[in-house]
Structure formats: C-alpha cells, structure tokens
Amino acid sequence: MAKPGVALGAESTAAATVLKRAVELDSESRYQQALVCYQEGIDLLLQVLKGTKDDAKKRTLREKISGYMDRAENIKKYVDQEKEDGKYHKQIKIEENATGFSYETLFKEYLNETVTEVWIEDPYIRQIHQLYNLLRFCEMLIKKPCNVKTIHLLTSLDKGYVKESQRNGLEEIKMSLSRHGVLLEIEYSSSIHDREIRFNNGWMIKIGRGLDYFKKLQGRFPLGYHDFDLRPCHETTVDIFHNKHTKKI
C-alpha cells in the first residue's frame, strides 16, 4: 500500500501537469479544451488539499484553487456566450498520416446525455469501408452518455450494381440500430455536396472528407484495424460550431 505522502505527491504532480496543459490551451485560445483541463486539475488539487495537514500549505493550495476556479468560470461564461451568440468556432487540422483522431477522440467532448437526435450529411456512404465508417460512428452514438433515439442520414445513391449493395448495407445497419431502440432515417439526394454532422445539443461538426478520413490499412493484422486512434488519416480540416437552433434535414 502506498504511503499517504507518496499518494499526495503523485496527485500533486498530476495536477501540475494537467493545469500546465490547461494554461497552454488557454493561451492558444482553445477554450473548450482548456476548460476541461482546468476542471480536471482543480479536482486533483482538491484531493491534495483534503490530505494536507500543514496549515500554510493548505492556504497556498486554497489560493491556487481559487485562482484556477475563477479562470475556469470566466472561460465557461465566455464559451457559453459565444455559443449563445452563434459565434463559437474551433478548427482542427488533421495532417497527412496523423494518428489519434478516432471518432471517439474527435467527438467525445460534444457528446452528453442531452444528445438524443443526430443528423449526418455525407454524400459518400457508398462503398463497403464507408458503410463500416458509418457503423463505427453509430456504435459510438449508442454508448453512454448519449441517449440517441433517432439518426437522420442524408447521402447520395451510388450507380450500377454497387447501388444495391449500398442499399442493403444501410438497411442492415438500420435493422441493427432498431434492436437498440434507435431509428435510422435514410434519405438520398443527387445534389448533396456538404459534409456535416449535427447533434441536437447544438454542436455542428464539418469535416472536409466527411466520415471517410482514415487511410486504408496495409497487411492482414495491422495496428489500427480495431483501434481507430492508431489508424493513419488523410489530411483534412475539422470545423466545429455551436448553433442554438439546430436545423433539420
């Protein structure tokens, strides 16, 4: 069993690391991510405070906690106002061959228990690997903390013999989702060009390549086959907005 002093030392080091990252993100105007780090760092400092006996150290910790809490609150107010005004915009540039951009990593901070409805506009949900991309995305949506009940998909219909394979694949995904109490509504458009994903909590994500930004893996047993964080990406740009009134297809 670790000694109390050792445990406190580890928590203090972890808090310092997380809060240093929060300050870095703050200075880069990446406020949403900074806020998450501030909150995590504050929680760690509170744990250190609980285990501290020395009164002078307690006073120092309380001052630090108070300062970080004030900054976190200011950021929260700013972000909430930006969202209210419809001005929130965050951009992520995914470089060629970059890793660490699974759907879970990219979307997790925008998914919470208020997400019950999702809109997907992507003209290229046609080929087998693109259908698997959609399936992977849907798997993420039915996990906690989401309470997704309806997914709307707007895509384009392929031509020739591939069209039947596309329809059958989408119907299979629809049937599988229905077993989890989720309705998949599918519409086809011959004029769709935009690629965007919207959640009914107001978040809208535009990805240059849509869901199909992962590279094809080489070999039979490559890393990244199951864990998409290890899968290399094509270069693309992700733009994230917040819209108080989410439009419907």
C-alpha positions, 0 to 999 in steps of 0.5 A, spaced: 500 500 500 502 506 498 504 511 503 499 517 504 505 522 502 507 518 496 499 518 494 499 526 495 505 527 491 503 523 485 496 527 485 500 533 486 504 532 480 498 530 476 495 536 477 501 540 475 501 537 469 494 537 467 493 545 469 500 546 465 496 543 459 490 547 461 494 554 461 497 552 454 490 551 451 488 557 454 493 561 451 492 558 444 485 560 445 482 553 445 477 554 450 473 548 450 479 544 451 482 548 456 476 548 460 476 541 461 483 541 463 482 546 468 476 542 471 480 536 471 486 539 475 482 543 480 479 536 482 486 533 483 488 539 487 482 538 491 484 531 493 491 534 495 488 539 499 483 534 503 490 530 505 494 536 507 495 537 514 500 543 514 496 549 515 500 554 510 500 549 505 493 548 505 492 556 504 497 556 498 493 550 495 486 554 497 489 560 493 491 556 487 484 553 487 481 559 487 485 562 482 484 556 477 476 556 479 475 563 477 479 562 470 475 556 469 468 560 470 470 566 466 472 561 460 465 557 461 461 564 461 465 566 455 464 559 451 457 559 453 456 566 450 459 565 444 455 559 443 449 563 445 451 568 440 452 563 434 459 565 434 463 559 437 468 556 432 474 551 433 478 548 427 482 542 427 487 540 422 488 533 421 495 532 417 497 527 412 498 520 416 496 523 423 494 518 428 489 519 434 483 522 431 478 516 432 471 518 432 471 517 439 477 522 440 474 527 435 467 527 438 467 525 445 467 532 448 460 534 444 457 528 446 452 528 453 446 525 455 442 531 452 444 528 445 438 524 443 437 526 435 443 526 430 443 528 423 449 526 418 450 529 411 455 525 407 454 524 400 459 518 400 456 512 404 457 508 398 462 503 398 463 497 403 469 501 408 464 507 408 458 503 410 463 500 416 465 508 417 458 509 418 457 503 423 463 505 427 460 512 428 453 509 430 456 504 435 459 510 438 452 514 438 449 508 442 454 508 448 453 512 454 452 518 455 448 519 449 441 517 449 440 517 441 433 515 439 433 517 432 439 518 426 437 522 420 442 520 414 442 524 408 447 521 402 447 520 395 445 513 391 451 510 388 450 507 380 450 500 377 450 494 381 454 497 387 447 501 388 444 495 391 449 493 395 449 500 398 442 499 399 442 493 403 448 495 407 444 501 410 438 497 411 442 492 415 445 497 419 438 500 420 435 493 422 441 493 427 440 500 430 432 498 431 434 492 436 437 498 440 431 502 440 434 507 435 431 509 428 435 510 422 432 515 417 435 514 410 434 519 405 438 520 398 439 526 394 443 527 387 445 534 389 448 533 396 455 536 396 456 538 404 459 534 409 456 535 416 454 532 422 449 535 427 447 533 434 441 536 437 445 539 443 447 544 438 454 542 436 455 542 428 461 538 426 464 539 418 469 535 416 472 536 409 472 528 407 466 527 411 466 520 415 471 517 410 478 520 413 482 514 415 487 511 410 486 504 408 490 499 412 496 495 409 497 487 411 492 482 414 493 484 422 495 491 422 495 496 428 489 500 427 484 495 424 480 495 431 483 501 434 481 507 430 486 512 434 492 508 431 489 508 424 493 513 419 488 519 416 488 523 410 489 530 411 483 534 412 480 540 416 475 539 422 470 545 423 466 545 429 460 550 431 455 551 436 448 553 433 442 554 438 437 552 433 439 546 430 436 545 423 433 539 420 434 535 414 
